[in-house]
Amino acid sequence: MTSTQTPCSAMKNPVIPASETKNIETKEKIKTKILRKQPAFSPTLDYSYLPDYIPRDFIQAVKPFFTTAAEICSLWQKARVAYKKLNIEKPLEMLIPEVIQGFKITVYQYKLQKIRTSFAQYFYGVIYGMLTVERRRESYSNVLGYDWLNEGSGES
């Protein structure tokens, strides 16, 4: 019976190998794995790597102030979000001059140190305001009502 008691006592207190215990070596391996996840190339790409859906006119206007593709793409996304939120009938490609003008207004306000939030937030606000005016123009042109302002101009 002593032989049956020996395996049971070994199961109660299992021996843990040294590799499974907490070692300084495992912590160092974890640190090296985290460090190796960084990309080997530079994450800052210039404007030439921008996707084709961003208009060239917009890129040319923004390029002197923002050189990385991520910044320019972020600004274009702000303009797209404002456009989609307002449900304008014209395609956004036809409103590029308004978007560029909004960018110029934002740069001007930035140079005067009038922007209290981030540049991108202010740019979104300016674009949203300018596209709201465009949306109102569309709504006004769709109104079929009595034009009392131009009614008396032809008759005297």
C-alpha positions in Angstrom: 0.0 0.0 0.0 2.9 2.3 0.4 3.4 2.2 -3.4 -0.2 3.5 -4.0 0.3 6.3 -1.5 3.4 7.6 -3.2 1.7 8.6 -6.5 -1.1 10.3 -4.7 1.2 12.4 -2.7 3.0 13.4 -5.8 -0.3 14.6 -7.4 -1.1 16.8 -4.4 2.1 18.8 -4.7 3.0 18.9 -8.4 6.5 20.1 -9.2 6.5 23.2 -11.4 9.4 23.5 -13.8 11.5 26.7 -13.7 10.4 27.7 -17.2 6.8 28.2 -16.1 7.6 30.4 -13.1 7.9 34.1 -13.3 11.4 35.0 -14.5 13.0 38.2 -15.5 13.8 36.6 -18.8 10.1 36.3 -19.7 9.5 40.0 -18.9 12.4 40.9 -21.2 11.0 38.8 -24.0 7.6 40.5 -23.7 9.3 43.9 -23.9 11.2 42.9 -27.1 8.0 41.6 -28.7 6.3 44.9 -28.0 9.2 46.9 -29.4 9.4 44.8 -32.6 5.7 45.6 -33.5 6.8 49.1 -34.6 7.1 49.4 -38.4 10.5 49.4 -39.9 9.7 52.3 -42.2 8.8 55.8 -41.4 5.0 56.2 -40.7 4.9 59.7 -42.1 4.2 59.6 -45.8 4.2 62.7 -48.0 1.3 64.0 -50.1 2.2 61.9 -53.1 0.8 58.8 -51.3 -2.7 60.2 -51.0 -5.6 58.2 -52.4 -7.2 59.2 -55.8 -10.5 60.2 -54.3 -9.0 63.4 -52.8 -9.1 66.1 -55.4 -5.8 67.4 -56.7 -7.0 71.1 -56.3 -7.5 70.5 -52.6 -4.1 68.8 -52.2 -2.4 71.7 -54.0 -4.1 74.2 -51.7 -3.3 72.3 -48.5 0.2 71.0 -49.4 2.1 74.2 -48.3 0.7 73.9 -44.8 0.4 70.2 -44.2 3.0 67.9 -45.7 1.9 64.4 -44.4 -0.7 62.3 -46.1 -2.4 61.5 -42.9 -3.0 65.2 -42.1 -4.3 66.0 -45.6 -6.5 63.0 -45.6 -7.9 63.9 -42.2 -8.8 67.4 -43.4 -10.6 66.0 -46.5 -12.5 63.6 -44.3 -13.7 66.5 -42.2 -15.1 68.1 -45.4 -16.7 64.8 -46.4 -18.4 64.4 -43.0 -19.8 68.0 -43.2 -21.0 67.3 -46.8 -22.7 64.0 -45.9 -24.4 65.5 -42.8 -26.1 68.2 -44.9 -27.4 66.0 -47.7 -26.5 68.4 -50.5 -27.7 67.4 -53.9 -24.5 68.6 -55.8 -21.6 66.2 -55.7 -18.7 67.2 -53.4 -16.4 67.5 -56.4 -18.4 70.5 -57.6 -18.0 72.2 -54.2 -14.1 72.1 -54.2 -13.8 75.9 -54.5 -15.9 76.3 -51.3 -13.8 73.7 -49.4 -10.6 75.4 -50.5 -12.0 78.8 -49.5 -13.0 77.3 -46.1 -9.4 76.1 -45.7 -8.0 79.5 -46.5 -10.3 81.1 -43.9 -9.2 78.6 -41.3 -5.5 79.3 -42.1 -6.2 83.0 -41.8 -7.8 82.6 -38.4 -5.0 80.3 -37.3 -2.4 82.9 -38.2 -4.4 85.5 -36.2 -4.4 83.0 -33.3 -8.2 83.1 -33.1 -8.6 79.3 -33.1 -9.2 78.0 -29.5 -9.8 74.4 -30.5 -7.8 72.3 -32.9 -7.2 73.3 -36.5 -9.3 70.3 -37.8 -12.3 71.2 -35.6 -12.3 74.8 -36.7 -11.9 73.7 -40.4 -14.9 71.4 -39.9 -17.0 74.3 -38.5 -16.1 76.6 -41.3 -16.9 74.0 -44.0 -20.1 73.1 -42.3 -21.2 76.8 -42.3 -20.2 77.3 -45.9 -22.0 74.1 -47.0 -25.1 75.1 -45.0 -25.3 78.2 -47.1 -25.0 76.1 -50.3 -27.8 73.8 -48.9 -30.0 76.8 -48.4 -29.4 78.0 -52.0 -30.5 74.5 -53.2 -33.6 74.6 -51.0 -34.5 78.0 -52.2 -34.2 77.1 -55.9 -36.5 74.1 -55.3 -39.3 76.2 -53.7 -42.2 76.6 -56.1 -43.9 79.6 -54.7 -45.1 83.1 -55.7 -42.1 85.3 -56.6 -43.4 88.7 -55.3 -40.1 90.4 -55.6 -39.8 90.0 -59.4 -43.5 90.2 -60.2 -43.8 94.0 -60.8 -40.6 94.4 -62.7 -42.0 93.5 -66.1 -45.4 95.3 -65.8 -45.8 99.1 -65.5 
